[in-house]
Amino acid sequence: MPESSYVSIINRTMKPESPSWSLLNQHAASCLRPGFAGRVLRAARQSAETIPSLFSQFAVGVATAALCFGALAVLAMHQTASAAVASQPGWQEIASASNADPGLNP
């Protein structure tokens, strides 16, 4: 179905943003120094070269997981040692009582 002439007139005349965008585009282009696009592309290529590889990211992840598991192992050992030390005063009391009673020592 062909467009009516009314629709085509509305489409051309009712777009006030088109002239505004073209003026804004011209103004922005006049503010940029020559070679701006080239500088942006060179900077993007250089930063793409400095992105870590997938292998190095994986290696850092594995190292982090190993450190976390190591810290958990140290924490578990500390809690076990703390529990052993907590039960130690009872043994010290028994040992001091047996040392104090001369009948228990031969």
C-alpha positions as protocol buffer text, in pm:
chain_id: "A"
residue {
  index: 1
  type: MET
  ca { x: 0 y: 0 z: 0 }
}
residue {
  index: 2
  type: PRO
  ca { x: 161 y: 328 z: -103 }
}
residue {
  index: 3
  type: GLU
  ca { x: 199 y: 602 z: 151 }
}
residue {
  index: 4
  type: SER
  ca { x: -37 y: 890 z: 126 }
}
residue {
  index: 5
  type: SER
  ca { x: 109 y: 1231 z: 56 }
}
residue {
  index: 6
  type: TYR
  ca { x: -11 y: 1343 z: 399 }
}
residue {
  index: 7
  type: VAL
  ca { x: 205 y: 1081 z: 576 }
}
residue {
  index: 8
  type: SER
  ca { x: 513 y: 1166 z: 369 }
}
residue {
  index: 9
  type: ILE
  ca { x: 470 y: 1539 z: 444 }
}
residue {
  index: 10
  type: ILE
  ca { x: 429 y: 1470 z: 816 }
}
residue {
  index: 11
  type: ASN
  ca { x: 734 y: 1244 z: 820 }
}
residue {
  index: 12
  type: ARG
  ca { x: 953 y: 1512 z: 661 }
}
residue {
  index: 13
  type: THR
  ca { x: 824 y: 1814 z: 848 }
}
residue {
  index: 14
  type: MET
  ca { x: 756 y: 1673 z: 1195 }
}
residue {
  index: 15
  type: LYS
  ca { x: 1115 y: 1578 z: 1276 }
}
residue {
  index: 16
  type: PRO
  ca { x: 1256 y: 1885 z: 1449 }
}
residue {
  index: 17
  type: GLU
  ca { x: 1536 y: 1676 z: 1597 }
}
residue {
  index: 18
  type: SER
  ca { x: 1697 y: 1616 z: 1256 }
}
residue {
  index: 19
  type: PRO
  ca { x: 1819 y: 1973 z: 1201 }
}
residue {
  index: 20
  type: SER
  ca { x: 1911 y: 1999 z: 1567 }
}
residue {
  index: 21
  type: TRP
  ca { x: 2115 y: 1680 z: 1552 }
}
residue {
  index: 22
  type: SER
  ca { x: 2296 y: 1789 z: 1239 }
}
residue {
  index: 23
  type: LEU
  ca { x: 2382 y: 2126 z: 1400 }
}
residue {
  index: 24
  type: LEU
  ca { x: 2500 y: 1947 z: 1713 }
}
residue {
  index: 25
  type: ASN
  ca { x: 2705 y: 1706 z: 1504 }
}
residue {
  index: 26
  type: GLN
  ca { x: 2871 y: 1995 z: 1317 }
}
residue {
  index: 27
  type: HIS
  ca { x: 2947 y: 2176 z: 1642 }
}
residue {
  index: 28
  type: ALA
  ca { x: 3094 y: 1863 z: 1801 }
}
residue {
  index: 29
  type: ALA
  ca { x: 3307 y: 1795 z: 1492 }
}
residue {
  index: 30
  type: SER
  ca { x: 3445 y: 2149 z: 1508 }
}
residue {
  index: 31
  type: CYS
  ca { x: 3549 y: 2094 z: 1873 }
}
residue {
  index: 32
  type: LEU
  ca { x: 3756 y: 1782 z: 1798 }
}
residue {
  index: 33
  type: ARG
  ca { x: 4119 y: 1809 z: 1701 }
}
residue {
  index: 34
  type: PRO
  ca { x: 4226 y: 1649 z: 1373 }
}
residue {
  index: 35
  type: GLY
  ca { x: 4317 y: 1282 z: 1403 }
}
residue {
  index: 36
  type: PHE
  ca { x: 4084 y: 1219 z: 1699 }
}
residue {
  index: 37
  type: ALA
  ca { x: 3937 y: 900 z: 1553 }
}
residue {
  index: 38
  type: GLY
  ca { x: 4284 y: 760 z: 1481 }
}
residue {
  index: 39
  type: ARG
  ca { x: 4399 y: 833 z: 1836 }
}
residue {
  index: 40
  type: VAL
  ca { x: 4092 y: 663 z: 1979 }
}
residue {
  index: 41
  type: LEU
  ca { x: 4144 y: 354 z: 1763 }
}
residue {
  index: 42
  type: ARG
  ca { x: 4515 y: 332 z: 1855 }
}
residue {
  index: 43
  type: ALA
  ca { x: 4432 y: 361 z: 2225 }
}
residue {
  index: 44
  type: ALA
  ca { x: 4165 y: 91 z: 2192 }
}
residue {
  index: 45
  type: ARG
  ca { x: 4408 y: -144 z: 2016 }
}
residue {
  index: 46
  type: GLN
  ca { x: 4677 y: -85 z: 2280 }
}
residue {
  index: 47
  type: SER
  ca { x: 4437 y: -150 z: 2566 }
}
residue {
  index: 48
  type: ALA
  ca { x: 4319 y: -469 z: 2393 }
}
residue {
  index: 49
  type: GLU
  ca { x: 4680 y: -592 z: 2399 }
}
residue {
  index: 50
  type: THR
  ca { x: 4708 y: -534 z: 2774 }
}
residue {
  index: 51
  type: ILE
  ca { x: 4397 y: -734 z: 2863 }
}
residue {
  index: 52
  type: PRO
  ca { x: 4500 y: -1042 z: 3062 }
}
residue {
  index: 53
  type: SER
  ca { x: 4472 y: -1373 z: 2881 }
}
residue {
  index: 54
  type: LEU
  ca { x: 4214 y: -1631 z: 2976 }
}
residue {
  index: 55
  type: PHE
  ca { x: 4490 y: -1857 z: 3111 }
}
residue {
  index: 56
  type: SER
  ca { x: 4628 y: -1586 z: 3342 }
}
residue {
  index: 57
  type: GLN
  ca { x: 4280 y: -1508 z: 3472 }
}
residue {
  index: 58
  type: PHE
  ca { x: 4226 y: -1879 z: 3539 }
}
residue {
  index: 59
  type: ALA
  ca { x: 4565 y: -1902 z: 3713 }
}
residue {
  index: 60
  type: VAL
  ca { x: 4478 y: -1610 z: 3941 }
}
residue {
  index: 61
  type: GLY
  ca { x: 4145 y: -1777 z: 4022 }
}
residue {
  index: 62
  type: VAL
  ca { x: 4316 y: -2106 z: 4109 }
}
residue {
  index: 63
  type: ALA
  ca { x: 4573 y: -1928 z: 4325 }
}
residue {
  index: 64
  type: THR
  ca { x: 4297 y: -1740 z: 4507 }
}
residue {
  index: 65
  type: ALA
  ca { x: 4104 y: -2062 z: 4570 }
}
residue {
  index: 66
  type: ALA
  ca { x: 4422 y: -2230 z: 4702 }
}
residue {
  index: 67
  type: LEU
  ca { x: 4482 y: -1940 z: 4941 }
}
residue {
  index: 68
  type: CYS
  ca { x: 4124 y: -1957 z: 5064 }
}
residue {
  index: 69
  type: PHE
  ca { x: 4146 y: -2333 z: 5125 }
}
residue {
  index: 70
  type: GLY
  ca { x: 4480 y: -2283 z: 5301 }
}
residue {
  index: 71
  type: ALA
  ca { x: 4325 y: -2019 z: 5525 }
}
residue {
  index: 72
  type: LEU
  ca { x: 4037 y: -2254 z: 5605 }
}
residue {
  index: 73
  type: ALA
  ca { x: 4283 y: -2532 z: 5694 }
}
residue {
  index: 74
  type: VAL
  ca { x: 4474 y: -2298 z: 5926 }
}
residue {
  index: 75
  type: LEU
  ca { x: 4148 y: -2191 z: 6088 }
}
residue {
  index: 76
  type: ALA
  ca { x: 4042 y: -2553 z: 6141 }
}
residue {
  index: 77
  type: MET
  ca { x: 4381 y: -2639 z: 6294 }
}
residue {
  index: 78
  type: HIS
  ca { x: 4359 y: -2335 z: 6520 }
}
residue {
  index: 79
  type: GLN
  ca { x: 4016 y: -2435 z: 6644 }
}
residue {
  index: 80
  type: THR
  ca { x: 4135 y: -2789 z: 6710 }
}
residue {
  index: 81
  type: ALA
  ca { x: 4438 y: -2662 z: 6901 }
}
residue {
  index: 82
  type: SER
  ca { x: 4221 y: -2418 z: 7096 }
}
residue {
  index: 83
  type: ALA
  ca { x: 3987 y: -2699 z: 7197 }
}
residue {
  index: 84
  type: ALA
  ca { x: 4286 y: -2906 z: 7316 }
}
residue {
  index: 85
  type: VAL
  ca { x: 4419 y: -2612 z: 7519 }
}
residue {
  index: 86
  type: ALA
  ca { x: 4074 y: -2552 z: 7666 }
}
residue {
  index: 87
  type: SER
  ca { x: 4064 y: -2909 z: 7799 }
}
residue {
  index: 88
  type: GLN
  ca { x: 4417 y: -2880 z: 7937 }
}
residue {
  index: 89
  type: PRO
  ca { x: 4336 y: -2703 z: 8271 }
}
residue {
  index: 90
  type: GLY
  ca { x: 4146 y: -3009 z: 8386 }
}
residue {
  index: 91
  type: TRP
  ca { x: 4453 y: -3225 z: 8332 }
}
residue {
  index: 92
  type: GLN
  ca { x: 4671 y: -2966 z: 8505 }
}
residue {
  index: 93
  type: GLU
  ca { x: 4446 y: -2982 z: 8813 }
}
residue {
  index: 94
  type: ILE
  ca { x: 4470 y: -3362 z: 8820 }
}
residue {
  index: 95
  type: ALA
  ca { x: 4846 y: -3348 z: 8779 }
}
residue {
  index: 96
  type: SER
  ca { x: 4889 y: -3085 z: 9052 }
}
residue {
  index: 97
  type: ALA
  ca { x: 4662 y: -3282 z: 9288 }
}
residue {
  index: 98
  type: SER
  ca { x: 4861 y: -3600 z: 9230 }
}
residue {
  index: 99
  type: ASN
  ca { x: 5185 y: -3412 z: 9286 }
}
residue {
  index: 100
  type: ALA
  ca { x: 5049 y: -3257 z: 9608 }
}
residue {
  index: 101
  type: ASP
  ca { x: 4938 y: -3591 z: 9756 }
}
residue {
  index: 102
  type: PRO
  ca { x: 5248 y: -3773 z: 9876 }
}
residue {
  index: 103
  type: GLY
  ca { x: 5061 y: -4102 z: 9895 }
}
residue {
  index: 104
  type: LEU
  ca { x: 5006 y: -4105 z: 9519 }
}
residue {
  index: 105
  type: ASN
  ca { x: 5374 y: -4061 z: 9431 }
}
residue {
  index: 106
  type: PRO
  ca { x: 5596 y: -4364 z: 9495 }
}
